[in-house]
Amino acid sequence: MHIRKQILNSDGGIVHNETLKQTAQTRQSAIAMITQWQQIFPVHGYNDIDDYWWGRQAEGEFRLNRWFIEGASD
C-alpha cells in the first residue's frame, strides 16, 4: 500500500501532492505510520467521510497536511 500526502492552502488549493516512498503491507501498518507523522501537528484528526488523516499547526500560515492510503485494503 502507498501513502499519498497533500498540502492544502487556506483556499483549499493543493500546493503539494506526492506519493511517499514509504510503503505498508497492511492498512493497519499504514495507519500506524500516518498516526506517527500526525503527532508533529498540534491539531490533527481523521476525516471518516473522505477517508484521510490530517494535521495542521495551530498558529501561523494555514497549511493542511493530509494523508490518504492507496492500494488494496486488508
C-alpha positions in Angstrom: 0.0 0.0 0.0 1.1 3.5 -0.7 0.5 6.7 1.2 -0.2 9.9 -0.6 0.4 13.2 1.1 -1.2 16.5 0.1 -0.7 20.0 1.5 -3.6 22.5 1.0 -3.6 26.3 1.4 -6.3 28.3 3.2 -8.3 28.4 -0.1 -8.3 24.6 -0.3 -5.9 24.6 -3.2 -3.4 21.8 -3.4 0.1 23.2 -3.2 1.9 19.8 -2.8 0.9 16.3 -3.8 3.1 13.3 -3.7 3.1 9.5 -3.2 5.6 8.8 -0.3 8.4 6.3 -0.7 7.3 4.5 2.5 5.0 1.6 1.8 3.0 -0.6 4.1 2.0 -4.2 3.9 -1.4 -3.7 5.6 -3.9 -0.9 6.2 -3.2 -1.1 9.9 0.6 -0.5 9.4 -0.2 2.4 7.1 -2.4 3.9 9.7 0.3 3.5 12.3 2.8 5.4 10.1 0.3 8.2 9.4 -0.6 8.5 13.1 3.1 8.9 14.0 3.5 11.6 11.4 0.4 13.4 12.6 1.9 13.9 16.1 4.1 16.8 15.0 0.9 18.8 14.4 -0.9 20.1 17.5 -4.2 20.0 15.6 -4.9 16.7 13.8 -7.6 14.2 13.1 -9.3 11.8 10.7 -12.0 12.5 8.1 -14.1 9.4 8.0 -16.3 10.6 5.2 -13.4 11.0 2.7 -11.1 8.5 4.5 -8.0 10.6 5.1 -5.9 11.8 8.1 -5.0 15.4 8.5 -2.8 17.7 10.6 -2.0 21.4 10.8 -0.3 24.0 13.0 -2.4 25.9 15.5 -0.8 29.2 14.6 0.9 30.8 11.6 0.2 30.4 7.9 -2.6 27.9 7.3 -1.4 24.6 5.7 -3.5 21.5 5.9 -1.5 18.3 5.6 -3.5 15.2 4.7 -2.6 11.6 4.1 -4.5 9.0 2.0 -3.9 5.3 1.9 -3.9 4.0 -1.7 -4.0 0.3 -2.7 -5.9 -2.8 -1.8 -7.4 -2.9 1.7 -6.8 -5.8 4.1 
